[in-house]
Amino acid sequence: DPYTFTIGDTRNFGVYKGSGTVTEVKKAETVHFMSMSANLHLSFQGLSLFQNQYNALPQPWNDVYHIHLFFYLFLI
């Protein structure tokens, strides 16, 4: 369970009198991405495949077109 914690051996501490603060500390995670130029290149390749298939560019806010565009991006 990610929301549990342990505090270890407390036998050498004084008597607990109440109150206290717990702070969540998240472990840093390194995320790797392709370069911007590589992402742009793939994006334009996907747009080109889409345009060749449908003789049009994807319409803004059209989920069906966007699903097809993502499909082409995965094909590359």
N, C-alpha and C positions, 0 to 999 in steps of 0.2 A: 504494500500500500504506500503510495508516494506521499501521503499526508501523515505519516507516523514518524516519530523520532525517539531516540534514546538519549539519556543524559549521562550514562555511565555510573561509576561508583561514587556515591555521595556520603559514604560513612564518615569521612573526615570533615564534612561541612557542619556548620552550626544547625540548630533546630529551625525547621521551616516555620516561618511566621505568616505566610500568605503573600499573595501578589507576585508579580514578576512579568517579564516581557519575553515573548518569543518572536524572533524575526526570521522570515523565510529567506534563505539565501539560495539562489539558483546557480548551478554549476554552469560555467561558460561552455558554450558549444561552438566549435568552429564549423562554418558552413562554406563550402567551396562552390563557386559559380564559374561558368565559362566566361571568357572575356566579352565585353560589350560588342566588339566587332564580330565575334563569332556568333553571338545571339542575333545581331542584326542580319548577318548573312543568312542564317537559317530562317529567320522570319520572312525575309524577302523571297527566299526559295519557296517557302510554303505559300506565300501570296501568289507567286507565279504559277505554281501548280493549281491553286484554287482558280485563278483567273483563266487558265487554259481549260479547265474542266467546265466552268460555268459562264465563261465569256463576260464576267463581271467581277468586281471586287466585293468582299463581304460588306453587307449593309451594317451600319452602326446599330447596336442593340438588338441584332437578330441572332438569337441563340442557336438556331439551326445552322446558320452560316458559320458561326464561331465554332461549333462542334466539328463541322467539316474541315475548317481551317486547322484546328488542333490535330485532327486525324492526319492531314497532310504533313504537319510538322513532325509527327511521330514516324511517318514513313521515311523521312529524310535520314 
